[in-house]
Amino acid sequence: MSLPVTITGLSHRYGRRVVLDGIDLAVAAGERVALLGASGAGKSTLMQMIAGLAKPTEGTVTIGGRPVDGPLPGVTMMLQRPALLPWASVRQNVELGLRFSGLMRRDHDAARLRVNALLAQIGLSDRADALPTELSGGQQQRVALARALAPRPDVLLLDEPFSALDMGTRAALRADVLRLALDAGTTLILVSHDLADAEALCTRAVLLSGHPGRVAEDLAIANGIDAATRDRVVARLDAA
Ligand SMILES: Nc1ncnc2c1ncn2[C@@H]1O[C@H](COP(=O)(O)OP(=O)(O)OP(=O)(O)O)[C@@H](O)[C@H]1O
């Protein structure tokens, strides 16, 4: 299942410093939206609020009509660093996603099949017993992706998941994310400062800009981006 995410009149201050101002954003169930912006535009802060890890100074976030006042079941976040359990195998790390969802307890066989299918999808079936430290950075990020998608989350939040990876690995992982997200039918919100990430994964790009960050552009990108728009967006992303 996928759920809509609605942000209404959201502003946020750290101390006396306003970092986000008047954010209104409606993401439909199953939509794939990129939150783009230069460094410091407030993208990660906004993601933390969607994930229920921080509370906005003003305004609300609802997911499936339910106000977010803490982490909600069915909402999964994946970060720049994979944050795998170092002492647990690849398989155990992916299983963790299903332990939280309860499937491991309810139907152990179904959980095992799901983990096997995910390991095959990320090309790591033969590394199921390896420890994370025995994998490359890209492989570790794939394991984190499989763990995030194992319970078929209603909403998947990706905060710069590709930024620590080289270009080749990045392209391959983008393809994995798209395939697994489509398979899970999840609503996807991606934070990035790279337009290419948005084009590879999303049908819509929302650009945060300024200090405090506000929504500067809201673009349909499913059918590509014309040259003038691309130049404008890239210039804004490059602005510090
Ligand atoms: N916990 C915090 N306390 C105080 N200020 C913070 C805190 N977290 C972020 N900030 C500030 O809020 C602003 C927005 O930060 P945020 O990390 O949300 O931006 P971002 O767009 O995700 O940036 P980047 O692309 O560099 O990660 C920045 O100026 C940052 O310094």
Ligand as a Chemical Component Dictionary entry (heavy atoms), coordinates in Angstrom:
data_LIG
# 
_chem_comp.id                   LIG 
_chem_comp.type                 NON-POLYMER 
_chem_comp.pdbx_formal_charge   0 
_chem_comp.three_letter_code    LIG 
# 
loop_
_chem_comp_atom.comp_id 
_chem_comp_atom.atom_id 
_chem_comp_atom.alt_atom_id 
_chem_comp_atom.type_symbol 
_chem_comp_atom.charge 
_chem_comp_atom.model_Cartn_x 
_chem_comp_atom.model_Cartn_y 
_chem_comp_atom.model_Cartn_z 
_chem_comp_atom.pdbx_ordinal 
LIG N1  N1  N 0 20.199 20.424 14.720 1  
LIG C1  C1  C 0 20.433 21.633 14.181 2  
LIG N2  N2  N 0 20.654 22.697 14.967 3  
LIG C2  C2  C 0 20.870 23.925 14.434 4  
LIG N3  N3  N 0 20.882 24.186 13.110 5  
LIG C3  C3  C 0 20.673 23.145 12.294 6  
LIG C4  C4  C 0 20.442 21.821 12.773 7  
LIG N4  N4  N 0 20.255 20.998 11.703 8  
LIG C5  C5  C 0 20.371 21.779 10.609 9  
LIG N5  N5  N 0 20.625 23.071 10.959 10 
LIG C6  C6  C 0 20.760 24.203 10.029 11 
LIG O1  O1  O 0 19.550 24.311 9.319  12 
LIG C7  C7  C 0 19.790 24.621 7.945  13 
LIG C8  C8  C 0 19.148 23.557 7.080  14 
LIG O2  O2  O 0 19.876 22.333 7.282  15 
LIG P1  P1  P 0 19.505 20.997 6.522  16 
LIG O3  O3  O 0 20.484 19.951 6.918  17 
LIG O4  O4  O 0 18.071 20.700 6.702  18 
LIG O5  O5  O 0 19.754 21.436 4.995  19 
LIG P2  P2  P 0 19.977 20.541 3.702  20 
LIG O6  O6  O 0 19.257 21.239 2.599  21 
LIG O7  O7  O 0 19.589 19.143 3.968  22 
LIG O8  O8  O 0 21.548 20.667 3.511  23 
LIG P3  P3  P 0 22.609 19.583 2.938  24 
LIG O9  O9  O 0 22.266 19.403 1.482  25 
LIG O10 O10 O 0 23.923 20.277 3.138  26 
LIG O11 O11 O 0 22.456 18.350 3.752  27 
LIG C9  C9  C 0 21.300 24.730 7.797  28 
LIG O12 O12 O 0 21.654 26.059 7.842  29 
LIG C10 C10 C 0 21.841 23.981 8.984  30 
LIG O13 O13 O 0 23.067 24.520 9.402  31 
# 
loop_
_chem_comp_bond.comp_id 
_chem_comp_bond.atom_id_1 
_chem_comp_bond.atom_id_2 
_chem_comp_bond.value_order 
_chem_comp_bond.pdbx_ordinal 
LIG N1  C1  SING 1  
LIG C1  N2  SING 2  
LIG C1  C4  DOUB 3  
LIG N2  C2  DOUB 4  
LIG C2  N3  SING 5  
LIG N3  C3  DOUB 6  
LIG C3  C4  SING 7  
LIG C3  N5  SING 8  
LIG C4  N4  SING 9  
LIG N4  C5  DOUB 10 
LIG C5  N5  SING 11 
LIG N5  C6  SING 12 
LIG C6  O1  SING 13 
LIG C6  C10 SING 14 
LIG O1  C7  SING 15 
LIG C7  C8  SING 16 
LIG C7  C9  SING 17 
LIG C8  O2  SING 18 
LIG O2  P1  SING 19 
LIG P1  O3  DOUB 20 
LIG P1  O4  SING 21 
LIG P1  O5  SING 22 
LIG O5  P2  SING 23 
LIG P2  O6  DOUB 24 
LIG P2  O7  SING 25 
LIG P2  O8  SING 26 
LIG O8  P3  SING 27 
LIG P3  O9  DOUB 28 
LIG P3  O10 SING 29 
LIG P3  O11 SING 30 
LIG C9  O12 SING 31 
LIG C9  C10 SING 32 
LIG C10 O13 SING 33 
# 
